Structure formats: structure tokens, C-alpha cells
Amino acid sequence: MRYVVDAGTVRELARENAVLSGDLSLVAPSLIKSQLLGQLFRESNTGQIDRDGAKAVFDYFRSLRFRLLSDRVSQMRAWDIATRLGWDSTEDAEYVGITLLQADALVTSSDRVAADAASMVRIAPVTELIAGTRS
């Protein structure tokens, strides 16, 4: 199975130091790197995580095997999805678009994205990624 995951999902997996199932593939828009780094920086500035903890999360992210996409087709699909869903940005729509084009399911930490995109793509729980938890 191929899954699209967002930065919040990576953060959740890293917090648990989760071992992912070996038979899955991860896909995401290239912007996930900047989103995760920004999220960790904000958490560091508010005292939620120290620099070493943030580095550990980013190292966990780097250890995952991702196919990162930033192609024109995915970006134009994101534009259309954001317009259709009435969103004010294409960032979240890139995850939905890549799911439509390249994956079997989307794993998102955002309740809004999950609710809005559920009619377009399959939304999977984060537990589906973790070794030994899929049925």
C-alpha cells in the first residue's frame, strides 16, 4: 500500500518512535520538509520541545523512505482541490492531490483535512502505518 502522510503525522510517529510496516510506501509533497521544520521550530520557541528533541524528530523523518513530489500535475491538481473545497491555500490540497494521483490513502493529523477530503480519498488512521497493527 502507498500512503500520503503529512508533517503532523510524521511528528506523531516520531513521538512514538514508531516502527513502520515494511510493506508500505510513503509519498508526500516536497513541502513536507519545510512544514515539519517550521512546526518543530515553533514548538521549540514555545518550549514544547528542545533543540535536541526537534533534531531527533527530524532525524526520524530523514530515516523514513519517502517519495517526495513537487511536479506540475500535482500542483495544478492541488489548485483545483483547494478551489473545490473552498480552502484559502493549496498546501493541504497538495496532500489530497498526491493521494488521488499516487497513493491508496491519506494519513493526516488534521481533522479538517480528513473531513473535507473524505469524499475524495480514503482517509487511513496512523495506526495503519505501524508494524503489527494492520489487520
C-alpha positions, 0 to 999 in steps of 0.5 A: 500500500502507498500512503500520503502522510503529512508533517503532523503525522510524521511528528506523531510517529516520531513521538512514538518512535514508531516502527513502520510496516515494511510493506508500505510506501510513503509519498508526500509533497516536497513541502513536507520538509519545510512544514515539519521544520517550521512546526518543530521550530515553533514548538521549540520557541514555545518550549514544547520541545528542545533543540535536541528533541526537534533534531531527533524528530527530524532525524526520524523523518530523514530515516523514513523512505519517502517519495517526495513530489513537487511536479506540475500535475500535482500542483495544478491538481492541488489548485483545483482541490483547494478551489473545490473545497473552498480552502484559502491555500493549496498546501493541504490540497497538495496532500489530497492531490498526491493521494488521488494521483499516487497513493491508496490513502491519506494519513493526516493529523488534521481533522479538517483535512480528513473531513473535507477530503473524505469524499475524495480519498480514503482517509487511513488512521496512523495506526495503519502505518505501524508494524503489527497493527494492520489487520 
